[in-house]
Amino acid sequence: MGQIIRLPVRLAGYPDNSAALDPAESVLLVAFRSWVDAFRQEEDPMPRMCQDLDGAGVYDAAFSVNRLMTIIACHVIRPMSIHCPGCQHLSNDEKRLLHAASLAQGGHGHLAETALRTALLSAEGAEGALDPLLDLAGLLAEAGMFFRNRGAPAPNLAVDKPTASAETIL
């Protein structure tokens, strides 16, 4: 009779380079960065996001991203590091946002809310961010864009420190 030995499964984590992201992750990262870039320049983020997301086949996702990022901007508990649109580096906060989106798309809304509350947002902000995050994850899934099941970013990841002009702090 055979013996089954269960080996622990260790999920791959998030890469440090944005070029190594999957398509759904890349689309969402560009949307986050585009929104923050427009926010910093005191511009309306919607025209650029609508164009970018329409090109990716998820035009309606721009409205969910706008709602989500507006909530984040109002309820963030510390400065967040979101890089400029063309930056290849992936910040720890960007990894956390992508992970929350992945959890939401996987049907784990309560875990997505907890992930946001633990690392980035007030309890009220995390609760408010859940609906647009679930909408966004659903729109990406409808377009055939699915997040890879990655391991959670370490809870003790250091807060990114601003460097040169490559980072945008929200």
SULHUBEL-V420760 format. One record per backbone hydrogen bond with DSSP energy under -1.0 kcal/mol. NH is the residue of the N-H (numbers start at 1). CO is the residue of the C=O. If there is no record, write none. Layout:
NH,CO
NH,CO
This chain:
18,88
20,17
21,18
26,22
27,23
28,24
29,25
30,26
31,27
32,28
33,29
34,30
35,31
36,32
37,33
38,34
39,35
40,36
41,37
42,39
43,38
49,45
50,46
51,47
52,48
53,49
54,50
55,51
57,54
58,53
61,58
62,59
63,60
65,61
66,62
67,63
68,64
69,65
70,66
71,67
72,68
73,69
74,70
75,71
76,72
77,120
82,168
84,166
87,84
90,16
95,91
96,92
97,93
98,94
99,95
100,96
101,97
102,98
103,99
104,100
105,101
106,102
107,104
108,103
112,108
113,109
114,110
115,111
116,112
117,113
118,114
119,115
120,116
121,116
122,75
126,122
127,123
128,124
129,125
133,129
134,130
135,131
136,132
137,133
138,134
139,135
140,136
141,137
142,138
143,139
144,141
145,140
150,148
151,12
157,154
168,82
170,80
